[in-house]
Amino acid sequence: MSRPRMRLVVTADDFGYCPRRDEGIVEAFLAGAVTSVSLLVNGAATESAAELARRHSIPTGLHANLSEGRPVGPACRGASSLLGPEGFFLGKMGFREAVAAGDVDLPQVREELEAQLSCFRELLGRAPTHVDGHQHVHVLPGVCQVFAEVLQAYGVRFTRLPLERGVADCTWLEAPARAFACAVERDARAAVGPFSRHGLRWTDAFVGLSTCGRHMSAHRVSGALARVLEGTLAGHTPTAELMAHPGYPSVPPTGGCGEGPDAFSCSWERLHELRVLTAPTLRAQLTQDGVQLCALDDLDFKRPEEEVPCEATLEPFLEPSLL
């Protein structure tokens, strides 16, 4: 077999959110379209998802959650800067606003993350293959430092750096979605320093902010990966992660993380992603483009000084002051 032009990890987020979501994720994994999953330990179907992961030997990481539903750690037993009056996390934008205002107690973030890591180990009997953040909370200012310290202490080597090349130019994204994607990109760039200093690793490139839900298509996935390949130096095979959210739509009240499933989970968009990922069109295009699917554990991660990365992916290895 000739050397691939790229090695791609396809990660299905929100495993454990609801049984119907999990059914679609497992279907995609068994079809070879998904190679990794990220588990919500506070999801409505967490325990059954863990059983599915064990049964099918699915590479599983932790989808650390600080924004949706109920906590699993000490925060659930009293007043916490992470929670609203009803005892739920502050929400996707609410948590971001609280972090920006300096209202989040970072030691409480540490406690909750450690509790979720412990819960993961109890469910799976092992450490996660990786840890990323639900709604990208792990790259927020201050929070990223806590994540880096805790992951290093727990021996977790891999995380996600949601720094997607060219996302600001993706005109098909609605204005709010593009603004959110650009904000995540800025946060991810600033998180490089803490992540690097604590020995964390991630793929050379990330795709998924521009191909989420209704915006996913074989053409757009292929185009995003092509942008990664544009600056690749001869002899270097870049690695990339495609973030995906496949699954069958949730049916209320089943699902969610304590508050019931959200509108996105109940919509047709999850099923759309499942169909795109498992359709012959995408698989054929990836094969034609020389993209090899694999799991994180299959990748040979080297320190930046051990291998010269492609020009397109050099920036993620630099300290923020050098960018």
C-alpha positions in Angstrom: 0.0 0.0 0.0 1.3 3.4 -0.9 2.0 6.0 1.8 -1.2 8.0 2.6 -1.2 11.7 2.0 -3.0 12.3 5.3 -4.1 10.3 8.3 -7.5 11.2 9.6 -9.2 10.6 13.0 -13.0 10.9 12.8 -14.4 11.5 16.3 -18.1 11.3 17.1 -18.9 13.7 20.0 -21.6 13.5 22.6 -21.6 9.7 23.0 -23.9 8.9 25.9 -26.3 11.8 25.2 -29.2 9.5 24.4 -29.7 6.0 23.1 -30.8 7.1 19.6 -27.7 9.2 19.3 -25.5 6.3 20.4 -27.2 3.9 18.0 -26.1 6.1 15.1 -22.6 6.6 16.4 -22.1 2.8 16.8 -23.5 2.2 13.4 -21.0 4.7 11.9 -18.1 3.1 13.9 -19.0 -0.4 12.7 -19.2 0.9 9.1 -15.7 2.2 9.5 -16.8 5.9 9.1 -16.1 6.9 12.7 -12.8 5.9 14.4 -13.1 7.5 17.8 -15.8 8.7 20.2 -16.0 11.2 23.1 -18.2 10.3 26.0 -20.3 12.6 28.1 -20.2 11.1 31.6 -23.2 13.2 32.7 -25.3 12.1 29.7 -28.7 10.4 30.0 -27.3 7.2 28.3 -23.8 7.3 29.8 -23.9 3.8 31.3 -25.3 2.1 28.2 -22.8 4.0 26.0 -19.9 2.7 28.1 -21.2 -0.8 27.6 -21.4 -0.3 23.9 -17.8 1.0 23.9 -16.6 -2.1 25.7 -18.7 -4.5 23.6 -17.4 -3.1 20.3 -13.9 -2.1 21.4 -14.5 1.6 20.5 -11.6 4.0 21.2 -13.2 6.3 23.7 -12.2 9.6 25.2 -13.8 12.0 27.7 -16.0 14.8 26.3 -15.5 17.0 29.3 -18.7 19.0 30.0 -18.9 22.3 31.9 -21.7 23.9 30.0 -24.7 21.6 29.7 -26.8 19.7 32.3 -25.8 18.7 35.8 -22.3 18.2 37.1 -21.0 14.9 38.5 -18.6 16.4 41.1 -18.7 18.5 44.3 -20.5 21.3 42.5 -23.7 19.3 42.6 -23.8 19.4 46.4 -23.9 23.2 46.9 -23.4 26.7 45.5 -21.0 26.8 42.6 -19.8 29.4 40.1 -20.3 26.8 37.5 -24.1 26.5 38.1 -27.2 28.6 37.7 -30.0 28.8 40.3 -31.6 25.5 39.2 -28.4 23.5 39.7 -27.5 23.2 36.0 -24.4 24.4 34.1 -24.7 27.9 32.7 -25.1 26.9 29.0 -22.9 27.2 25.9 -22.8 31.0 25.9 -23.5 31.5 29.6 -20.4 29.7 30.6 -18.3 31.7 28.1 -19.7 34.9 29.4 -19.0 33.9 33.0 -15.4 33.0 32.1 -14.9 36.4 30.3 -16.3 38.2 33.3 -14.0 36.4 35.7 -16.9 34.9 37.5 -15.8 31.3 37.2 -13.8 29.8 40.1 -11.1 27.8 38.4 -10.5 25.4 41.4 -14.1 24.4 40.9 -13.4 23.7 37.2 -10.5 21.5 38.4 -12.8 19.6 40.8 -15.4 18.9 38.2 -12.9 17.8 35.6 -11.3 15.5 38.1 -14.7 14.1 39.0 -15.5 13.5 35.3 -12.2 11.7 34.8 -12.8 9.5 37.8 -16.3 8.8 36.6 -14.9 7.8 33.2 -12.5 5.4 34.8 -15.3 3.8 36.8 -17.4 3.4 33.7 -14.8 2.1 31.3 -12.2 0.6 33.7 -9.4 2.6 32.1 -8.2 6.1 31.4 -9.7 7.9 28.3 -7.8 7.8 25.1 -8.1 11.6 24.9 -10.0 14.5 26.6 -11.7 17.2 24.6 -14.3 19.8 25.6 -18.1 19.8 25.0 -18.7 23.0 23.1 -15.0 23.6 23.2 -14.9 24.7 26.8 -11.4 23.2 27.2 -9.7 26.0 25.3 -11.3 29.0 27.1 -8.9 31.4 28.8 -7.9 30.1 32.2 -9.9 26.9 31.8 -7.3 25.6 29.3 -4.5 26.0 31.9 -6.6 23.9 34.4 -7.3 21.3 31.7 -3.6 21.1 30.8 -2.5 20.6 34.4 -5.2 18.0 35.2 -4.6 16.0 32.0 -0.9 15.9 32.6 -1.5 14.7 36.2 -3.9 12.0 35.1 -1.5 10.8 32.3 -3.8 11.8 29.4 -1.6 12.5 26.4 -4.0 13.6 23.7 -6.5 16.5 23.4 -8.2 18.4 20.6 -7.0 21.8 19.3 -10.1 23.2 17.4 -8.0 25.5 15.2 -9.6 25.1 11.8 -7.8 26.6 8.8 -9.9 29.0 6.8 -13.1 28.9 8.9 -13.5 32.7 8.8 -13.9 32.4 5.0 -16.6 29.7 5.1 -19.4 31.9 3.7 -22.0 29.1 4.0 -22.0 29.5 7.8 -24.7 31.7 9.3 -23.3 34.8 11.0 -23.7 33.5 14.6 -22.1 30.2 13.7 -19.2 31.8 12.0 -18.6 34.2 14.9 -18.6 31.3 17.3 -16.2 29.4 15.1 -13.8 32.3 15.0 -14.0 32.8 18.7 -13.2 29.1 19.2 -10.3 29.5 16.8 -8.9 32.5 18.8 -9.2 30.6 22.1 -7.6 27.5 20.6 -4.6 29.5 19.4 -4.1 31.0 22.9 -4.4 27.5 24.5 -1.4 26.2 22.5 1.1 27.5 25.2 -0.5 25.8 28.2 -1.2 22.6 26.3 2.4 22.4 25.0 4.0 23.1 28.3 2.2 20.3 29.9 3.1 17.7 27.2 -0.3 17.4 25.5 -0.5 16.3 21.9 -3.1 16.9 19.2 -3.4 16.3 15.4 -1.7 18.6 13.0 -5.0 19.9 11.8 -8.7 20.1 12.9 -11.9 20.1 10.8 -15.5 20.3 12.0 -16.5 23.8 12.8 -17.3 24.4 9.1 -18.9 21.0 8.5 -21.3 20.7 11.5 -24.9 19.5 11.1 -26.6 20.7 7.9 -23.3 22.1 6.6 -21.6 18.7 6.3 -21.1 17.3 2.8 -18.5 15.1 1.2 -17.4 18.1 -0.9 -16.9 20.4 2.2 -15.1 17.7 4.2 -12.8 17.0 1.2 -12.3 20.7 0.7 -11.3 21.4 4.3 -8.8 18.5 4.2 -7.5 19.8 0.9 -6.7 23.1 2.6 -4.7 21.2 5.2 -2.7 19.5 2.4 -1.9 22.7 0.5 1.1 23.6 2.5 2.4 20.1 3.3 6.1 19.6 2.9 7.4 16.7 0.9 8.0 13.6 3.1 5.5 14.7 5.8 2.2 13.0 6.3 -0.1 15.3 8.2 -2.6 14.1 10.8 -6.1 15.6 11.1 -9.2 15.2 13.2 -12.7 15.5 11.9 -15.2 16.4 14.6 -18.6 14.9 13.9 -22.0 14.6 15.5 -23.8 11.6 13.9 -26.8 9.9 15.3 -30.5 9.4 15.1 -32.6 12.4 16.4 -33.4 12.4 20.1 -37.1 12.1 21.1 -38.0 14.1 24.2 -37.9 13.7 27.0 -35.2 11.0 26.6 -31.7 12.3 26.3 -29.6 15.2 27.3 -27.5 15.8 30.4 -30.2 16.4 32.9 -32.4 19.0 31.2 -33.6 16.9 28.3 -32.3 16.9 24.7 -31.6 20.2 23.0 -33.1 21.4 19.6 -30.0 20.4 17.6 -30.1 16.9 19.0 -33.8 16.5 18.1 -33.3 17.9 14.6 -32.6 16.1 11.3 -29.0 17.5 11.3 -27.5 14.6 13.3 -29.0 12.1 10.9 -27.7 14.1 8.0 -24.2 13.8 9.4 -24.6 10.1 9.9 -25.7 9.7 6.3 -22.9 11.8 4.9 -20.2 9.9 6.9 -21.5 6.5 6.0 -22.3 7.2 2.3 -20.0 5.7 -0.4 -19.5 9.2 -1.8 -17.4 10.4 1.1 -15.4 7.2 1.5 -14.6 7.2 -2.2 -13.5 10.8 -2.1 -11.2 10.2 0.9 -9.7 7.2 -0.8 -9.1 9.2 -4.0 -7.5 12.0 -1.9 -5.1 9.6 -0.2 -6.7 10.0 3.2 -6.3 7.0 5.6 -8.8 6.7 8.5 -7.3 5.7 11.8 -7.7 6.1 15.6 -5.6 8.4 17.8 -3.7 5.5 19.2 -2.6 4.6 15.7 -0.9 7.9 15.2 2.9 8.4 15.8 2.9 11.7 17.7 6.3 13.3 17.7 7.5 16.4 19.5 7.7 19.4 17.2 11.5 19.4 17.3 11.6 15.7 16.2 9.7 16.3 12.9 9.2 19.3 10.7 5.5 19.9 10.3 3.9 21.2 7.2 3.7 25.0 6.8 -0.1 24.9 7.2 0.2 23.3 10.6 3.4 24.9 12.0 1.6 27.6 14.0 -0.2 25.3 16.5 3.2 24.2 17.9 4.4 27.8 18.6 4.0 29.8 21.8 1.3 32.5 21.4 4.0 35.2 21.7 5.6 33.9 18.5 2.4 34.0 16.5 
